[in-house]
Amino acid sequence: MTYPPNVRTAPQSAPTHAPAPAQPPAAQPPAGRGAWAVGRERLRTAATTEPGRLQIIGAVLAALVVAFGAVTAFEISDRASAADNVVSRSQPLSADAASIYRSLADADTTASSGFLAGAEEPREVHERYQKDIARASRLLIKAATNTDSSSESGRQIAALNEQLPRYTGLIETARANNRLGRPLGGAYLRFANEQMTKDLLPAAQKLYDAETARLDQDDDDARFWPLFSIVVGVVALGGLVWAQRRNYRRTNRVFNHGLLAATAASTVVLLWLAVGHTVARAELNDARAHGQNSLKVLNDARINSLKARANENLTLVARGAVLTDDGKSDKYETDYITGMDKLRTQLSQAQKLADDGEGRGPVEDAVKGVSEWKVRHDSASKTDKAGDYEGALEKVIGSKDSTGQSFDQVDAALENALGHEQREFTEAAKNGRGALTGLPIGAAALAVLGAAGAVLGINRRLSEYR
């Protein structure tokens, strides 16, 4: 019987290191649950405990109070900026635009008056003309520095700067011919008046309209109610009242000093906002009703008085050479009648808008002057039609009982009325701007204090759970 050989096999050496156990896969958030989902889950978990709910309430209250202060500061800063524009930019530019128009119209009127005086133009008349031109040029430069060249105002300023030298050139040519006794001087004067009527004054009117529209826009922006701030303020106060009521129901403690301080700060801001803007709005309304509207009517009245005076002078210069489109009437006499009718209508409106004796007095003087002017003009017109040109000329530009004296009386009265209304407007507009002073900074500071109070008040309750 055969046996297998007795062979001893070498024992297999044991491994020096035991194999590492398999690691479980890293925990992964469930599919579809990102950081936002985890955050919501933690927030939901925190909301199931009273400390967690208090922390959430404190954060929401602080955010509401800060948002109230920030929105109030932003909206009131915008209203204050618009009110400041009304006082320091829009209204002054509108007034300057009206002065440009008046200066140009008065220069044209003065030039025709000097022409009627004969070859030797009175010195005071020439100085008045030069003063008008210099004033218009200076105000155009001032307006150009405060206006965007691409805007409507900028385009009209450019047009006026281009046309004004041409006009003054025509006037100087008319003067030169008049001194030499040449009839051609009257033609150049009519050409200059035509350029003033068709180019310069319409451009000045557009400039005035554009600046007045900007003034109206700034005024509307300043008076617009800060509704968003009021809504956020009411919500913040509601949240603070709710939190204190909740605290009372759970602890029977009437006051939480932190929440009470936050409520007081928010209440102050809301009352300050409501009262301050109400006062500002009332003052700006007063500035518009008793200043801005009166200024517009008085400016229009003064412009029409200047136009009427220029047409009255040109009636004698042209001597019937320029007719209306239908060829039946003297153009300048017709335009004079139209301008005087507008002037009387505007003075009637100015009387209604004047709110005190100081404002009504100059307007009543202007009304009397217009009536006297009309009587004297009719007398001069009858004298001219009777063939007495020199007699008519004396009644128009003479030193005694002339239409020129009536015009000067009307112009001076309107200037006084404009000065009074300008002062009233400026005072009321400054009061409106002043009512908003400090509110943006105050609202922001009180909002920070209120938010701090809300956080401290909630932390006081949280400390009871530690």
Secondary structure, 3 states (H helix, E strand, C coil): CCCCCCCCCCCCCCCCCCCCCCCCCCCCCCCCCCHHHHHHHHHHHHCCCHHHHHHHHHHHHHHHHHHHHHHHHHHHHHHHHHHHHHHHHHHHHHHHHHHHHHHHHHHHHHHHHHHHCCCCCCHHHHHHHHHHHHHHHHHHHHHHHCCCCCCHHHHHHHHHHHHHHHHHHHHHHHHHHHHCCCCHHHHHHHHHHHHHHHHHHHHHHHHHHHHHHHHHHHHHHHHCCCHHHHHHHHHHHHHHHHHHHHHHHHHCCCCCHHHHHHHHHHHHHHHHHHHHHHHHHHHHHHHHHHHHHHHHHHHHHHHHHHHHHHHHHHHHHHCCCCECCCCCCEHHHHHHHHHHHHHHHHHHHHHHHCCCHHHHHHHHHHHHHHHHHHHHHHHHHHHHHCCCHHHHHHHHHCCCCCHHHHHHHHHHHHHHHHHHHHHHHHHHHHHHHHCCCCHHHHHHHHHHHHHHHHHHHHHHHHHHHC
